[in-house]
């Protein structure tokens, strides 16, 4: 087995990527405090061609050396927008027709392995602070919630890991939209 070189991967240039079709998914970061976690969202968002990353509250914004450490330039290819509050962002996304889902352990949450992604909808996935999770006011504004099934002794996974899991799930459910358009 030989490792494939970067040039052999035939990835699009930043210019080509800017004009590519995206899956109808936006990641909303609710007061995420770690710049490395923020950068990981950009990098994963680039990998799965999501529409944008919304940065809310205390969440840092590019340009940032610490975001760049894990984003590796994806902060330049994935669209992003900053909102002073997550509630303001969620309200705007709902006005734009997004189905807004908190990624949180709440009553009535759908377990990720039971989720059915609807290709006719646009989704905004709200990821919370590393300690407090998604703010209750924001949870109350959401159309629903998704919980990642877990069987270990810890009650959660790192927020950027949760982002990767969810973006992969939505990518696999919606990637056919990239091929049709």
C-alpha positions as MATLAB code, in Angstrom:
seq = 'XXXXXXXXXXXXXXXXXXXXXXXXXXXXXXXXXXXXXXXXXXXXXXXXXXXXXXXXXXXXXXXXXXXXXXXXXXXXXXXXXXXXXXXXXXXXXXXXXXXXXXXXXXXXXXXXXXXXXXXXXXXXXXXXXXXXXXXXXXXXXXXXXXXXXXXXXXXXXXXXXXXXXXXXXXXXXXXXXXXXX';
ca = [
       0.000    0.000    0.000;
       1.298    3.444   -0.953;
       0.089    6.665    0.622;
      -1.614    8.953   -1.890;
       0.010   12.348   -2.338;
      -1.983   15.533   -1.872;
      -1.796   16.318   -5.585;
      -3.235   12.875   -6.402;
      -6.320   13.608   -4.263;
      -7.561   16.037   -6.932;
      -9.092   18.410   -4.389;
     -10.593   21.644   -5.672;
      -8.666   24.881   -5.371;
      -9.975   27.510   -2.934;
     -11.443   29.354   -5.913;
     -13.198   26.231   -7.221;
     -14.437   25.364   -3.732;
     -15.959   28.840   -3.369;
     -18.312   28.143   -6.281;
     -19.153   24.522   -5.405;
     -22.579   23.315   -4.323;
     -22.905   22.836   -0.540;
     -25.059   20.585    1.577;
     -27.837   22.645    3.227;
     -26.270   22.590    6.694;
     -25.015   25.406    8.901;
     -23.048   24.818   12.113;
     -23.924   27.281   14.886;
     -21.350   27.601   17.674;
     -22.970   28.785   20.908;
     -20.244   30.380   23.022;
     -17.561   27.835   22.122;
     -14.477   28.986   23.981;
     -11.638   26.944   22.461;
     -10.078   28.346   19.304;
      -8.849   24.851   18.422;
     -12.434   23.559   18.560;
     -13.561   26.454   16.370;
     -10.813   25.685   13.870;
     -11.833   22.031   13.837;
     -15.384   23.063   12.871;
     -14.009   25.035    9.928;
     -11.849   22.147    8.773;
     -14.640   19.593    9.097;
     -17.086   22.013    7.465;
     -14.710   22.284    4.513;
     -14.366   18.487    4.297;
     -18.130   17.974    4.114;
     -19.000   21.131    2.125;
     -21.407   22.699    4.600;
     -22.836   26.139    3.846;
     -21.352   28.068    6.764;
     -20.215   28.250   10.369;
     -22.005   30.782   12.577;
     -19.881   32.103   15.437;
     -21.879   33.405   18.399;
     -21.197   35.171   21.683;
     -17.711   34.558   23.087;
     -16.796   32.303   20.151;
     -13.606   33.683   18.574;
     -13.549   34.732   14.930;
     -10.931   34.675   12.188;
      -8.329   35.889   11.667;
      -6.863   34.033   14.613;
      -3.570   32.178   14.874;
      -5.161   29.669   17.243;
      -8.143   28.995   14.952;
      -5.744   28.606   12.029;
      -3.737   25.941   13.929;
      -6.556   23.434   13.562;
      -8.442   24.930   10.592;
      -5.315   24.873    8.392;
      -6.799   27.497    6.067;
     -10.406   26.235    6.071;
     -11.367   29.451    7.862;
     -10.664   31.058    4.481;
     -12.787   28.619    2.443;
     -15.841   28.082    4.647;
     -18.205   31.038    4.918;
     -18.765   32.326    8.413;
     -20.684   35.035   10.184;
     -20.554   36.430   13.718;
     -23.576   37.149   15.908;
     -23.389   38.813   19.346;
     -25.870   36.228   20.673;
     -26.820   32.743   19.595;
     -30.494   33.635   20.038;
     -30.126   36.362   17.396;
     -28.477   33.883   15.024;
     -31.126   31.202   15.570;
     -33.949   33.695   15.031;
     -32.374   34.796   11.738;
     -31.866   31.218   10.544;
     -35.468   30.323   11.390;
     -36.624   33.352    9.354;
     -34.561   31.962    6.461;
     -36.366   28.613    6.661;
     -33.785   26.498    8.454;
     -34.827   23.656   10.730;
     -32.808   24.447   13.860;
     -31.642   21.500   15.966;
     -29.753   21.659   19.254;
     -27.072   19.013   19.658;
     -27.800   18.408   23.292;
     -29.004   15.947   25.898;
     -32.551   17.183   26.481;
     -35.969   15.645   27.006;
     -37.408   14.516   23.694;
     -34.101   14.544   21.798;
     -33.850   12.176   18.838;
     -30.979    9.738   19.146;
     -28.629   10.269   16.212;
     -28.865    6.631   15.128;
     -32.658    7.091   14.773;
     -32.451   10.403   12.870;
     -33.857   10.597    9.355;
     -32.384   13.475    7.387;
     -34.959   15.133    5.114;
     -33.382   16.229    1.822;
     -36.095   18.881    1.349;
     -34.985   20.832    4.447;
     -32.166   23.194    5.335;
     -30.589   22.498    8.725;
     -28.868   24.594   11.377;
     -27.085   22.487   13.987;
     -26.421   24.272   17.282;
     -23.348   23.130   19.224;
     -22.811   24.385   22.755;
     -20.144   25.617   25.087;
     -17.598   23.016   26.201;
     -18.822   23.117   29.824;
     -22.415   24.399   29.788;
     -23.631   22.963   26.473;
     -26.307   24.769   24.455;
     -27.882   27.604   26.453;
     -31.417   26.754   27.634;
     -32.846   29.924   26.008;
     -31.436   28.704   22.686;
     -32.696   25.143   23.248;
     -36.158   26.633   23.778;
     -35.943   28.331   20.359;
     -34.944   25.161   18.502;
     -37.253   22.989   16.417;
     -35.835   19.874   18.050;
     -32.700   18.263   19.413;
     -30.329   15.451   18.546;
     -28.409   13.384   21.080;
     -25.351   11.298   20.211;
     -25.756    7.806   21.720;
     -22.944    6.979   24.136;
     -22.208    4.006   26.379;
     -19.052    5.048   28.254;
     -18.674    6.643   31.676;
     -18.466   10.230   30.408;
     -21.637   12.159   29.635;
     -20.378   13.906   26.508;
     -17.789   14.082   23.745;
     -15.694   17.095   22.804;
     -17.755   19.690   20.919;
     -15.608   19.486   17.796;
     -15.877   15.688   17.852;
     -19.662   16.086   18.098;
     -19.420   18.449   15.121;
     -17.559   15.856   13.081;
     -20.037   13.124   13.946;
     -23.059   15.265   13.061;
     -21.592   16.788    9.902;
     -20.688   13.299    8.665;
     -24.216   12.056    9.354;
     -25.788   14.968    7.463;
     -23.216   14.665    4.655;
     -24.048   11.004    4.146;
     -27.764   11.846    4.171;
     -27.480   14.805    1.813;
     -24.431   14.235   -0.403;
     -26.662   13.121   -3.273;
     -27.740   16.775   -3.515;
     -24.176   17.695   -4.475;
     -24.246   15.322   -7.412;
     -27.670   16.370   -8.747;
     -27.058   20.085   -9.036;
];
